[in-house]
Amino acid sequence: MQGYIDCHCHLSAGDFDDDIEDVILQAKKAGVVALLAVAEHSGEFEKIMQLSQRFPGFVMACLGVHPVQGQDPENPRGSVVQDLDAAIPLIEKYSDHIVAIGEVGLDFTPRVVNSDEGKESQRQVLIRQAEIAKQLNLPLNVHSRSAGRPTIQLLKEQGVENVLLHAFDGKPSVAMEGVRAGYFFSIPPSIVRSEQKQKLVKQLPLEYMCLETDSPALGPEKRVRNEPRNITISAEYIARIKGVPVEKVMEVTTLNALRLFPKLKTFIKL
């Protein structure tokens, strides 16, 4: 099929509240045929489901609890676990209408977590969501900041087969461990200013790549709102690195997304 799939964006972010219609229109004009709107905490779930109903066949919902963003600054200990307790019944309620569990994962950035206890708490939250994903036969849309190898290892240990590692910030050699496990990697427009992501794309096989924007973050320019329409920037840069036509990148990454997220086929018009 002709068109791009944005496999990871935050369409429910307040940055888009004032002009969501135009953001969707511009994405479609850029050739986007579907986008996966991910959640960070249970408080976003209803908004994401409403967006998927408002833009049927285009906005696809992913529900999950982020390892960090679900925290209450006044009560960082245990708050993500508490949010997951609230999230699970909603994930089960909407299971027929979502295409993945996400955004989930691990974030071992030193300023975020500086204890073994904190890391173990994140692992347990991810394990619970991995179990839900397997029960519901849904893929995981995964965050792994400063935790590439631990995330891949945990997912392998849990027997998770269908995984998208979004905006992976680890070494290419670590990413290849994910490739060997059959995992996919999505590349954001920030590749134009990230030597790490350029090295990653150089080594990753195109057959294990998808596209994302992570909008409103990870755009081509710092501190400028990113949008789904910028998916073309990711595709063009990958094409340049791989030495293939951009149409080839579009075709392969879209087929990869349809393979990883099979429920997309029931929601979008092919």
Residue pairs with C-beta under 8 A, 6 or more apart in sequence:
1 33
1 254
1 258
1 270
2 31
2 33
2 250
3 31
3 32
3 33
3 34
3 250
3 254
4 30
4 31
4 32
4 33
4 211
4 231
4 232
4 235
4 250
4 253
4 254
5 32
5 33
5 34
5 35
5 36
5 210
5 211
5 253
5 254
5 257
5 258
5 264
6 27
6 32
6 34
6 35
6 36
6 211
6 212
6 213
6 215
6 228
6 231
7 35
7 36
7 141
7 164
7 166
7 186
7 210
7 211
7 212
7 257
7 260
7 261
8 36
8 38
8 102
8 103
8 141
8 164
8 166
8 167
8 186
8 188
8 212
8 213
8 214
9 35
9 36
9 37
9 38
9 212
9 213
9 214
9 215
9 228
10 37
10 38
10 40
10 214
10 215
10 216
10 217
11 20
11 23
11 35
11 37
11 48
11 51
11 59
11 215
11 228
12 37
12 39
12 44
12 47
12 48
12 51
13 215
13 216
15 216
15 225
16 23
16 216
20 51
23 227
23 228
23 229
24 55
24 58
24 59
24 228
26 227
26 228
26 229
27 35
27 227
27 228
27 229
27 231
28 58
29 229
30 228
30 229
30 230
30 231
30 232
31 231
31 232
31 250
32 228
32 229
32 231
33 58
33 254
33 268
34 57
34 58
34 59
34 60
34 257
34 264
34 267
34 268
35 58
35 59
35 60
35 228
36 60
36 61
36 62
36 99
36 100
36 102
36 141
36 261
37 48
37 51
37 52
37 59
37 60
37 61
37 62
38 48
38 62
38 64
38 100
38 102
38 103
38 141
39 45
39 48
39 61
39 62
39 63
39 64
39 65
39 66
39 102
39 103
40 65
40 66
40 69
40 70
40 103
41 65
41 66
41 69
41 70
41 83
41 87
42 65
42 70
42 83
42 84
42 86
42 87
42 90
45 63
45 87
45 90
45 91
45 94
48 61
48 62
48 63
49 61
49 94
49 97
51 59
51 61
52 59
52 60
52 61
52 97
56 267
57 267
57 268
57 269
58 268
60 98
60 99
60 261
60 263
60 264
60 267
60 268
61 94
61 97
61 98
61 99
62 98
62 99
62 100
62 101
62 102
62 103
62 141
63 87
63 90
63 91
63 94
63 98
63 101
63 102
64 87
64 91
64 100
64 101
64 102
64 103
64 104
64 129
64 140
64 141
65 80
65 83
65 84
65 87
65 104
65 125
65 129
66 80
66 103
66 104
66 105
66 107
66 143
67 80
67 104
67 105
67 106
67 107
67 122
67 125
67 126
67 143
68 80
68 107
68 112
70 79
70 80
70 83
70 84
71 79
71 80
72 79
77 121
78 121
80 121
80 122
80 125
81 121
81 124
81 125
84 125
84 128
84 129
88 128
88 132
91 98
91 101
91 132
91 136
92 132
92 136
95 136
95 138
98 138
98 263
99 138
99 139
99 261
99 263
99 264
99 267
100 133
100 138
100 139
100 140
100 141
100 164
100 261
101 129
101 132
101 133
101 136
101 138
101 139
101 140
101 141
102 140
102 141
102 142
102 164
103 141
103 142
103 143
103 166
104 125
104 126
104 129
104 130
104 140
104 141
104 142
104 143
105 126
105 142
105 143
105 144
105 145
105 147
105 151
106 119
106 122
106 123
106 126
106 143
106 144
106 145
106 147
106 150
106 151
106 154
107 113
107 122
107 143
107 144
107 145
107 146
107 147
108 119
108 122
108 145
108 146
108 147
108 150
109 145
109 146
110 146
112 145
113 119
113 122
119 150
123 150
123 154
126 151
126 154
127 154
127 158
129 140
130 140
130 154
130 155
130 158
130 160
131 158
132 138
133 139
133 140
133 160
133 162
134 158
134 159
134 160
138 162
138 263
139 162
139 163
139 164
139 260
139 261
140 155
140 160
140 162
140 163
140 164
141 164
141 166
142 151
142 155
142 163
142 164
142 165
142 166
143 166
143 167
144 150
144 151
144 152
144 165
144 168
144 169
144 170
145 169
146 169
148 165
148 168
148 169
148 170
148 171
148 174
148 175
148 178
149 170
149 174
149 177
151 165
152 165
152 174
152 177
152 178
152 181
152 183
153 177
155 163
155 181
155 183
156 181
161 181
161 182
162 260
163 178
163 181
163 182
163 183
163 184
164 183
164 184
164 185
164 186
164 210
164 260
165 175
165 178
165 183
165 184
165 185
165 186
166 185
166 186
166 188
166 212
166 214
167 186
167 187
167 188
167 190
167 197
167 212
167 214
167 218
168 175
168 178
168 185
168 200
169 196
172 199
172 200
172 202
172 203
172 204
175 185
175 200
175 203
175 204
176 203
176 204
178 185
178 208
179 185
179 204
179 205
179 208
183 208
184 208
184 209
184 210
184 256
184 260
185 200
185 204
185 208
185 209
185 210
186 209
186 210
186 211
186 212
187 197
187 200
187 201
187 209
187 210
187 211
187 212
187 234
187 237
187 238
188 197
188 212
188 213
188 214
188 218
188 219
188 226
188 234
189 213
189 218
189 219
189 220
189 226
189 230
189 231
189 233
189 234
189 237
190 197
190 214
190 218
190 219
190 220
191 197
191 198
191 201
191 233
191 234
191 237
191 238
192 220
192 233
192 237
193 220
193 221
193 222
198 237
198 241
201 209
201 237
201 238
201 241
201 242
202 241
206 238
206 242
206 244
206 248
206 249
206 252
206 253
207 252
207 256
208 256
209 238
209 252
209 253
209 256
210 253
210 256
210 257
210 260
211 231
211 234
211 235
211 238
211 249
211 253
211 257
212 231
212 234
213 219
213 226
213 227
213 228
213 230
213 231
213 234
214 226
215 225
215 226
215 227
215 228
215 230
216 225
216 226
216 227
217 226
218 226
219 225
219 226
219 227
219 230
220 226
220 230
220 233
232 246
235 246
235 249
235 250
235 253
236 246
236 249
238 249
238 253
239 245
239 246
239 248
239 249
242 249
257 264
258 264
258 265
